[in-house]
Amino acid sequence: MSKIEQKLHQSHQLNPRQILEANIVQLSIINLEKRIFQELEKNPALEIDDDNESSDIEPESEEDFDFEEMISNSEQREYSFSIKPDFTDNIQDVESVSLIEDIMSQMDEVSSSEDEMKVAKHILGNLDENGFLPIEPILIADRLGYKESFVTDVKKKIQSLDPPGIGSSSIKESIISQLQKHYNEDYISLDIIENCFELFSKHKYELIAKKMKCSREQVFKTVEIVSVLNPYPAINYSSSIADHIIPDIIIEYIDNRWDVQINEPNIPIIRISNQYISMLNKYKKDENIRTFVKQKINRAEWFIHAINQRNRTIEKVVESIIKHQKLYFESDKRILSPMILKDIAEDINMDISTISRVSNGKYVQMPWGIKELKSFFSEGIQMKNGESISSTIVKSELKEILDNENKKNPLNDESITKKLNNKGYLIARRTVSKYRESLRIPVSRLRKI
């Protein structure tokens, strides 16, 4: 006889608008510009608000407006990109966090085993520029001597991290990973993508409804959800290795206070097309056109709001960082205090994942140089005297020890740990190994001359 159990669990479901905002807030200035032009090409209800547009050009009248022509040519529009200014003269100790470092750090935070960390490193090392894994897990399993099922489980664990979908083998798998993370109870949408992805990608919504035996409304709900997901999960890491670094935020000391400004010299101002708004009245009797127009206008409103929300969120995060890092901003020594994502999240009443998205891959220009926003965060290391200091100080000490080591007989991690312990730092060997790897310093046998 089967036993009936009643379980209570709490889950947080994001709506499509919230997911769009989460995807936009994580974009750097370079990727945001690309994303805006992509949206302009996809959504004809959006247009550039160019105040400098020549007044000699007569606006198109409603009578001259061809709805069918607009739909067919909406993807043929082209936009030119402006030349970006060069900020490279003022870069100070800029060290971008790579995709591998970010995911490995998250794997460590969720208490992954040594075997899982080893497999994860090989999976991440084989990703392409979009964050996809182009090889089969069995190849990694054979190479490392693990079961294929174990490698697959590690892959799924990586796919569930932030951003979700990293390590997927295809766009389809990436979208499924994101649906499982954000809409794990929307079984119909999951079934539609899993079983009808080819039809879905070709916009064959009527056929999908018949095949899945569901309503057209449910299919369109899935379309709405998927439209705000990010099919290429590694998008915000593509600019981490760049010849030129464009700061996302500019901080200046004005009137005895730090002024925070979003740097967006080449970001176009966008608005909802007036022609599209007028079409709602023009085609009152044609429900299909009205539905199409409403969807495009709603999407445009969401997109504009998401960009404004991104800028406000970044400003709040940076202002909170300045408040928490007084020793850095108010002292010539530029000493960082221990500070974690949770400190900022609690201060401005936001989710930790939002703070992570904001700080990753974005740069701030200060009077003395450019620094990655994420570099302001560091865990605290306890001293024997009870004082807590930033891990960046320990990393500097570690680097100094290795710079002065005997190159013919380099120090292993155990010896480095003892030296740091003797200097008063309460630090474990595993932490030393993690810091050494983050500094891109090889193990002792590879440093030997």
N, C-alpha and C positions, 0 to 999 in steps of 0.2 A: 504494500500500500504506500503510495507516494505521500511524502510529507509536505504540507503547505507551510511556507514560511513567508512572513511579511517583513520586508526590509524598508527602512527609511534612508534615503540618501539625498544629498543636496548637490545640484549641478547648476552651472551658470551658462545659459544659452545666449549667444550674441545674435542680434538681428543683422541683416545684410548691411544696413547703414553703419553699424558699429564695426563690422569687419572691414568695410571700406576705410573707415577712419583709422583702424589699427594698421592697415596696409600702407596708408598714406603717411602716417606719422613716422614710420620707420625709414622712409626714403631720405636719402641725402639730397643736397641741393641739385646735384647733377642728375640724379635719377628722378627727382621730382619734375625737373624741366622736361625730361624725356616722357614721363608719364602723362604730363599735361598735354603734350602734342599728340600722344597716342589717343588720349580721350577725345581731343578735338577732332581727330580723324574718324573715331568710332561713333561719336554722338553729335549729330548735326544740330541738336538743340543748344549746343555750346558754341560760343564764338569769342574771339579776342576783342576786348574792349579797348580799341585804339583811338584815343582822343586826338591823335595827330593825323588821323585819316583825312584825306583831301575832301574838302566840302564841295568840290566841283562834281563829285560823283553822286548822281541821284540814287536814293535808295530804291530798291525793287518794290514795286507795288504789289498788293495782294493779287491783283488780276494777272500780273505777269509771272506769278510764282507757280512753278510746276512741281507738284508734290512727288510725282513718279520720278522726275528727273533728279530731284533732291535725294531720293532714296538710292537710285542707281549710281549716282556720282559721289555719294558721301564719303567713299573710301579712296577717292582719287585726288582729294585735295592735298596740296603740299605746303609745307611751312619751312621757312628758313630759320636757322639757328644763329644767334648772335655770337660774336667772338668774346670769350670770357677774359677777364683781367687776370694778370699773373700775380699770385700771392706768394710765390715760392721764395721771395727774398727774405721773408720774415718768419720762416718755419723754424720752430724750436722743439727739438726732441719729439717729432711727430712719429708715432709708431702705431700703425693701424692694427686693430685686432682682426686676424683672418677668420674665415669661416671655420677652419679646422680648430683653431684655438677656442673660438666661441662655443662650438658644439662640445668639444672635449671638456671644457669648463662646466657646461651644463650636465654632461654625463657624470662628472665627478660630484656635482651637487646632489644628484639623485642616487648617490651611494652605489655606483656601478662597481662590479668586481674587477680585478686585475685582468682577467680573461676578456671581459666585455670591453674594457678600455683598449686592450690590444687589438681586438677585432674592429672596434669603432675607428681606431686610427687608420687601419687599412681601408675601411670603407670610405672614410672621408678623403683619404689620399688618392682615391680613384674617381672622385666626382668630376663631372665636367663643369663648364663655366655657369651652367644653369642650376647646378646643385643636384643633378641626376646621376645615378650610378649606372654606367653603360655596360658593366660586366655582371655576369650571374653570380649570386652568392656562393655557388658551389666551387667556383674558381678560388675565391678567398678561403673557403673551408679547406680545400685541398692544399693550398699554399701554407696555411698556418696549422693544419692538423686538427681542425675542429669539425664537428658534425655540421652539415648544411643547415639543419634546423636551428642550431645555436646561432649561426651567422645571421640567419633570417630574423631571429628574435631580436638580435642587436640592431639590425637594420630598422625593424619596426619601432624600436625604442628611440632611435635617432629621428625617425619620421614624426614622432609624437612631441619632439622638443620644439623650441622656438627659433626660427620660423618653422612651422609644420610643413612636412613634405620633403625635407632634405633627405637625400638618399633614395628617392623614388626612382623607378626605372622608366617612367613616362609621365606625361602631363596627366593622363587618366589617374595613375596611382597617386600623383601629387594632390590632385583635387579630392580624391577619396580620403587621403590622410587628413586634409584640412576639414572635410565634412565630418570625419570621425572625431576631430578635436573640438570643433565648434557646434556641430549639429548631430551629436551621436545618437539622438533619439528620433531624428528625421529619417526613418527607414526607407520611405518612398524615394526620397532624393538620392540616397545611397544606392538603392536598387536601380534607379534610372541610369546613374553614371556607370555602375558596375556592368549592367546588362545592355545598355543602349547608348554607349558613349559615341559610337560612330554616327548613329542617327542624330544624337544630340549635337555633335560638332557640325553637322550639316543642316541644323535647324529644322529637322523633320519632326516637329512637335506633335502633329496629328497622328503620325505613325507610332510615335512613342506612347501616346495615350492609349491607342488601340492595343499595342503589344503588352503594355504593363497593366492594362485594364484599370486605368485611373482617369481622373478628370483632366481636362485641358488646364484648368486652374492650378492643379497640383504640378503639372509640367512647367507652367509659367512661373510658379513659385520656385521651382528648382532652378530655372533660368535666372531668376532674380538673385538667388543665393550664390550660384556659381559665378555670376558676372562680377562679384566683388572679391572673389578669391584670387590668390596670386598663383598662376600656373607655374611660374619659374621662381622657386623659393629662394634662390641665391641672388636675386636681383640687387640687393643692397650691399653685396660684397664685391660686385664687379668693379667698383671704383676704388677699392682699397689699395690696389697697386697702380697708381697713376703718376704720370709725370708732373702734373700740376694739381695742387690741393686747393679746392675752393672752400673757404670757411662758410659754414651754415649760419654761424652766429658771430656778431661783432660786439665786443664789450669795451666800453670807453668810460673813463672816470670823468664825469661832468658834474659840476656844482656839488662837489663833496659826496658824490654817490656814484655807484656803478650803474651805467645805463646799458641795457641789453636790447640789441636790435637784431632782427632776422635779416640776414644778407640775401637779397633776392633781386639783384640788378637785371638779370636776364629772364626772370620769371614773368610770363605774360599775364596781364590782368584779364580774367575771363568772366563772361556773363551769360545769362540765358538769352537766346535769340528772341527779339521782339516778334519776328515773323512766326516763330513757333508758338508764342503765346497767343497771337491773333488767330492762328489756325484753329484753336479750340473753339472759337466762335464761328469761324468760317465753315467748319465741317461738323456742325451740330448734329446733323442727321446721319452722318456716316460713322457708326460706332467703331468700326475697325481702325479708321484713321485717328479718331479721337483717342482710342486706347493706345495706339502706337505713340502719338504725340505726348500723351500723359506720361507714359513710361520714360520717354526720353527726357522730358522736363524734370520729372522726379529724380532721375539719375543725375542730371546736370546739377540740380539743387544739392543733392547729397555730396557730389564731387566738390563743388565750391565750398560747402560747409566743412568738408573734411580737410581741405587745405587751410582754411581759417582756423579750424580746431588744431591742426598740426602746429601752426605758428604760435598760437596761444599756449599750447602745452609745452613747447620747447622753451618759451620765455619763462614760464613758471618753473620748469626744471632747472634752468640755468640760474635764475634768481635764488632758488633754494640752495643750489650748490655753492654760490657765492656766500650765502649766509652760513653754511656749514664749514666752509673752508676759509675762515677769517685769517688764519696764519699764512695762508698762501696769497690771498689778495691784499692783505694789509701789512705785509712784511716783505722786506727786500730779500729775505732768505728763501722765500717760496717753498715753505714746508707744508706738505700735505698731511691732513689729519685723517685718522681712520674713518671711513665713511662707506656704507654699503647702500645698495639700491633701496632697501627697506627704510632707511633714514629719510630719504627724499620722498618716498611713497607716502609715508605717514605724515610728513610735513605738509604736503600739498594735497593730501587725501586722494591719491590715485593708486591704481594697481601697480604692483612691482613689475609686471610684464610690460606695462606702458612705459615705465621709466627705462627699462632695458631697451625697448625699441627706440626711444628718443635718443639715448646716449650712444647707441652702437652706430659706428660709421659716420659720425658727424664731427665737425671740427669747429673750434671756437678761436677767433682771432682776438688777442689781447694786446695791449701796448708793447709787451715784451716778446711776443711770438704767438705761434699757432700751436694748439694742443688738441688732441682728440678728447671729446667730451667724456668718453668712458674711462680715460686715464685718471680722472679725478676720484674714481671709486677704488678703494682698496680696503682689504680686511685689516683688522687690528691685530698686532702681534704683542703679546704680553712680555714685559721685561721682568727681571727678577725683583726689581724694586717696586713692582706693582703698576708701573706706568704702562699705558697702551700706546703704541706708535703705529704709523702706517706701514704696510708691507712694502711700499716703495722705498722706504729708508733701508729696510732689510735687503732688498734687491740691490741697492747701491753698495751696501756693505759686502754682499756676496760677490758682486762684480769686482770690487776692489781686491778682495781676497784672491780671486782667480787671476786678476791682472798681475799680481805680485807672486804667484806661485812658481815653483821650480818646474819649468816646462819639460825637463827630462824625467821628472817624477811628479806628475800632476796629482792634485788632490781628488779623491773620490768623494761622493756625497756624504758619506759617514764622517770623513775628516772635516769637511766643510761645516757640517752640523756641530761638531765639537768646538770648532773655532768660534762659531756664532754663539753657542751656549756659553763659552768662556767670556764673551763680550757682554753677556747679560741678557741675550735673547732666548726666550723659551720657545724653541722651534723644533719640530720633528724632522726626521730625515726625509720623509715623503714630501713634506712641504718644501724642503730645500730642493729636492729633485724637480718639483713643479715650477718653482721660481727659476731654476737654472734653465729649464726647457723654455719658459716664457721669454727669457733673455736670449734664446737661440744659441745657447752655449752647449756644445756637445759633451758627451760623457768623457771621463778622464782618459780612457785608452785612446780616444780619437784626438785628444789635445796633446798627446805625447809627441815630442819632437825626436 
